[in-house]
């Protein structure tokens, strides 16, 4: 049973391993007992039908292959009538997505879905094994990175909280692996904030002058 960001319990009747994992968006630690006796899909198979599981797998495909770790509800619902096991109507698929979100396998925000922290923790090894060409670990914390930023030069990934921690004291953010300029916007930091003091001062002065002209 999942207990939110404070933690989750595993399956008490089988061996488990305690782990500590940070949520991808906020970085808040989540404690979880990970089941070692059953595969992740086997655990889900007892709770969902075959076509529901197929929709979940296709949703996971979209999320993991995306650049930002999200899949739009529109793209997911368009898959409903393409299922090989049994086609779904879009209304039915919407309800299934809602159940996956309530059960903490998916997380929805502004009409887009990503993998919930519970899913990432319990399915990390499954995802790394089955999505070897796409799934990567965070360069900083070494956990599976779904919502992340990627270095344009060397391709390493970092969770958004890890990006903030890595670059918060840097005026010229550079990749911790290849030392090239980090081209992505730093979460919680504007481009002026990440510039040197002299550049930031010139940018502010330029803004004041242009405001006066108006």
C-alpha positions in Angstrom: 0.0 0.0 0.0 1.4 3.4 -1.0 1.5 6.0 1.8 2.3 9.1 -0.3 5.6 11.0 -0.1 6.0 9.8 3.5 6.5 6.2 2.3 4.9 3.0 1.2 4.6 -0.6 2.4 5.5 -3.6 0.3 3.8 -7.0 0.2 4.1 -8.3 3.7 3.8 -12.0 2.7 6.9 -11.9 0.5 10.6 -10.8 0.9 11.2 -7.1 0.4 14.0 -4.6 0.5 13.7 -1.1 2.1 14.7 1.8 -0.2 14.8 5.5 0.0 13.9 7.4 -3.2 13.3 11.1 -3.9 10.3 12.2 -5.8 11.3 13.5 -9.2 9.5 16.8 -9.2 10.0 18.0 -5.6 13.0 15.9 -4.4 11.1 14.9 -1.2 12.3 11.5 0.0 9.9 8.6 -0.2 10.5 5.4 1.8 9.4 2.1 0.1 9.7 -1.6 0.7 10.3 -3.1 -2.8 9.0 -6.6 -3.4 11.6 -9.1 -4.4 9.5 -12.2 -5.0 7.2 -11.1 -7.8 7.8 -9.2 -11.0 6.2 -5.8 -11.2 3.9 -6.8 -14.1 2.8 -9.9 -12.2 1.8 -7.7 -9.2 -0.3 -5.5 -11.5 -1.9 -8.5 -13.3 -3.9 -9.4 -10.2 -5.5 -6.0 -10.1 -6.1 -5.1 -13.8 -7.5 -6.7 -16.9 -5.2 -7.6 -19.9 -6.3 -4.6 -22.0 -5.9 -2.3 -19.0 -2.3 -3.5 -18.6 -1.7 -3.1 -22.3 -2.9 0.5 -22.1 -0.6 1.0 -19.2 2.4 -0.4 -21.1 1.6 1.8 -24.1 1.3 4.8 -21.8 4.7 3.9 -20.3 6.1 3.7 -23.8 5.0 7.3 -24.6 6.2 8.7 -21.2 9.7 7.1 -21.4 10.2 8.0 -25.0 9.2 11.6 -24.5 11.7 14.4 -24.0 10.2 15.7 -20.8 8.8 12.5 -19.2 5.2 13.3 -19.9 2.5 12.0 -22.3 -0.6 14.0 -23.1 -4.0 12.5 -22.3 -4.9 13.0 -26.0 -2.1 10.8 -27.2 -2.9 8.1 -24.7 -6.6 8.1 -25.5 -5.8 7.8 -29.2 -4.3 4.4 -28.4 -7.5 3.1 -26.8 -8.9 1.6 -30.1 -5.5 0.2 -31.1 -5.2 -2.3 -28.3 -4.5 -5.8 -29.4 -6.1 -7.5 -26.4 -9.4 -5.7 -26.5 -10.2 -2.2 -27.8 -11.5 0.4 -25.5 -13.8 3.4 -26.0 -12.2 6.7 -25.0 -14.5 7.2 -22.1 -13.5 3.8 -20.8 -9.8 4.6 -21.2 -10.3 7.9 -19.4 -11.7 6.0 -16.4 -8.8 3.5 -16.5 -6.3 6.3 -16.5 -8.1 7.8 -13.5 -7.8 4.5 -11.7 -4.1 4.2 -12.5 -3.6 7.7 -11.0 -5.7 6.9 -7.9 -3.6 3.7 -7.4 -0.4 5.8 -7.7 1.0 4.2 -10.9 0.5 7.4 -12.9 0.5 11.0 -11.9 -1.6 13.6 -13.8 -0.9 17.3 -14.2 -2.6 19.7 -16.5 -3.9 17.0 -18.8 -0.5 15.2 -19.0 0.6 12.0 -17.4 3.9 10.8 -16.0 5.0 7.9 -13.9 4.2 8.2 -10.2 7.0 7.9 -7.6 5.5 4.5 -6.6 5.8 3.3 -10.1 9.3 4.5 -10.6 10.5 2.9 -7.3 8.7 -0.5 -7.8 9.4 -0.7 -11.6 12.8 0.8 -11.9 14.6 -2.5 -12.7 11.8 -3.5 -15.1 12.0 -0.2 -16.9 15.9 -0.2 -17.1 15.8 -3.8 -18.5 13.0 -3.3 -21.0 13.8 0.2 -22.2 17.6 0.0 -22.4 17.8 2.4 -25.4 15.7 5.1 -23.7 15.8 4.7 -19.9 18.7 6.4 -18.1 19.7 6.9 -14.5 20.3 10.4 -13.0 24.0 11.3 -13.2 23.8 12.8 -9.6 21.6 10.5 -7.5 21.9 7.4 -9.8 18.1 6.7 -9.7 15.9 6.2 -12.7 15.3 9.6 -14.4 11.9 10.2 -16.1 11.3 13.9 -15.5 14.8 15.2 -16.2 17.0 17.4 -18.3 19.6 16.1 -20.8 23.0 17.4 -21.7 23.0 18.3 -25.4 26.7 17.3 -25.6 27.2 14.1 -23.8 23.6 13.0 -23.1 23.7 12.5 -19.3 20.4 13.0 -17.5 19.6 14.7 -14.2 16.4 15.0 -12.2 15.1 18.5 -11.9 15.8 18.7 -8.1 19.4 17.4 -8.8 19.8 20.1 -11.5 18.9 22.7 -9.0 21.3 21.3 -6.4 24.1 20.9 -8.9 23.9 24.4 -10.3 22.6 26.6 -7.5 26.0 28.0 -6.6 27.2 28.3 -10.2 27.0 31.5 -12.3 28.0 29.6 -15.5 26.3 26.2 -15.3 28.3 23.5 -16.9 27.7 19.8 -17.3 29.3 17.9 -14.4 30.3 15.1 -16.9 31.7 16.8 -20.0 32.0 20.4 -18.7 30.1 21.9 -21.7 27.6 24.7 -21.2 24.3 23.5 -19.7 21.7 24.7 -22.3 18.5 23.9 -20.3 16.9 26.4 -18.1 17.7 25.8 -14.4 14.4 25.1 -12.5 13.7 28.0 -10.1 16.5 30.1 -11.6 16.1 32.7 -14.3 18.7 33.2 -17.0 19.8 36.5 -15.5 20.2 34.7 -12.1 22.6 32.2 -13.7 24.7 34.9 -15.4 27.7 36.5 -13.8 27.0 39.6 -11.7 28.3 42.0 -14.3 26.2 40.5 -17.1 23.1 40.5 -14.8 23.8 44.2 -14.0 24.1 45.1 -17.7 20.8 43.3 -18.4 19.0 45.1 -15.6 20.5 48.5 -16.7 19.3 47.8 -20.3 15.8 47.0 -19.1 15.7 50.3 -17.1 16.8 52.4 -20.0 14.3 50.7 -22.4 11.5 51.4 -19.8 12.4 55.0 -19.6 12.2 55.3 -23.4 8.6 54.0 -23.2 
